[in-house]
């Protein structure tokens, strides 16, 4: 399976409060989303868009936008 890359990466907080991960592809975004315990409407949308992108039904940029919105909603976005 091919990796679905996007740019620029989305910097998100990880398990440690001071640690970040720069997510730059749909598959990594999906993995990160599955770790989150707080799952709001933007999380749901991001998961759906990631699945659609992996199925080649949407472009990676759409997954990036949805993941960014979900990270903002949860407070996981790390200021770059």
C-alpha positions in Angstrom: 0.0 0.0 0.0 1.3 3.4 -0.9 1.7 6.2 1.6 -0.4 9.2 1.1 1.8 12.2 1.8 0.8 15.8 2.5 2.6 19.1 3.1 3.2 20.9 5.3 3.3 18.5 8.2 0.9 19.0 11.1 2.8 19.3 14.5 0.8 17.6 17.3 1.5 17.0 20.9 2.2 13.4 21.8 2.1 11.4 25.0 4.6 13.7 26.7 3.3 17.3 27.0 6.6 18.7 25.6 7.0 16.2 22.8 5.7 16.7 19.3 5.2 14.6 16.2 5.1 16.1 12.8 2.5 14.2 10.9 3.0 14.3 7.2 0.9 11.5 5.7 -2.6 10.2 6.0 -1.6 6.8 7.5 0.2 8.5 10.4 -2.7 10.9 10.9 -5.0 7.9 11.2 -2.7 6.2 13.7 -2.5 9.4 15.8 -6.2 9.9 15.7 -6.7 6.3 17.1 -4.6 7.2 20.2 -6.9 10.1 21.2 -9.5 9.5 23.9 -11.4 12.7 23.4 -13.3 12.2 20.2 -15.4 15.1 19.0 -17.2 15.9 15.7 -14.0 17.0 14.0 -12.3 13.8 15.1 -15.1 11.8 13.5 -14.7 13.8 10.3 -11.0 13.4 10.2 -11.2 9.6 10.6 -13.8 9.4 7.7 -11.6 11.6 5.5 -8.5 9.5 6.3 -10.4 6.3 5.4 -11.6 7.9 2.1 -8.1 9.1 1.2 -6.6 5.7 1.9 -9.3 4.3 -0.5 -8.2 6.9 -3.1 -11.6 8.6 -2.9 -10.1 11.9 -1.6 -6.9 13.8 -1.9 -4.3 13.8 1.0 -4.6 17.5 1.4 -8.3 17.0 2.5 -7.0 14.6 5.2 -4.5 17.1 6.3 -7.1 19.8 6.7 -9.4 17.5 8.6 -6.6 16.2 10.8 -5.5 19.8 11.5 -9.1 20.7 12.5 -9.3 17.7 14.8 -6.0 18.6 16.5 -7.2 22.1 17.1 -10.5 20.8 18.5 -8.7 18.6 21.0 -6.0 21.1 21.9 -3.3 18.8 20.4 -1.9 21.2 17.9 1.6 22.2 18.8 2.6 25.7 17.8 5.3 25.4 15.2 
